[in-house]
């Protein structure tokens, strides 16, 4: 990573410190049997028909929200196709991304996204990760040129702490000023340097209402994975399952490709989906001992497919 660039480093140890306040709070709350946890919950919801077409004509009355199977009253509702987007790109720049032109082709696809798909009012930031740290290489801005300049000078190196990067990045993505926010993770899925497990990464990532859209690009075959550290724990199917879990838990979507043409197609679909999202809010009054709260959203049209984060 370039030394002359103004950067902010997010330490991997933040994963442990992020978990600590929640545990402490729960212990303190247990002292009183009458404590109630009050939270304002916001969720991004995508609705499609069986053919994958986005549904855009639903109203607040068409939605029902459940938390731990209890119906919640919707307190906020917005669906604005023209609303600006805050997109944080989390790019794997570890050594394995230098193989098979993965890095260069991902750079080209991101250039396509910023130049032709994002609008002037959309803001974007660039996070890059390798060797156990995530670097804020380009902060949120509607000026896309800084992102593109930094991206052009980025090179692949080092090990891959994928789980750690997924754990700490949504909190930064949530700093975007727009209501519609997302994290776009681009990686080949090779994991060989994390302190945290995929399950721990998901637990922390879903505390923030930011959907993770994952692109697994040119995931190595099993025989290729044998060259990497911790190879016995890696497999092509395992990588796909982990990346899919990151997206599914947070309300995003996972894509797996081997061709640069498909990369561009994924960029178009992700941009379209973000534009079509519904933003729904409600207030949660819950027993603080409920450490996990499952969210379910239904529409009055039972044949529609609804996607949002699994819970928090």
Secondary structure, 3 states (H helix, E strand, C coil): CCCCCCCCEEECCHHHHHHHHHHHHHHHHCCCCCCCEEEEEEEEEEEECCCCCECCCCCHHHEEEEECCEEECEEEEECCCCCCEEEEEEEECCHHHHHHHHHHHHHHHHHHHHHHHCCCCCEEEEEEEECCEEEEEEEEECCHHHHHHHHHCCCCCCCCCHHHHHHHHHHHHCCCCCCEEEEEEEECCCCCCCCCCHHHHHHHHCCCCCEEEEEEECCCCHHHHCCCCCHHHCCHHHHHHHHHHHHHHHCCCEEEECCHHHHHHHHHHHHHHHHHCEEEEEEEEECCCCCCCEEEEEECCCCCEEECCCEC
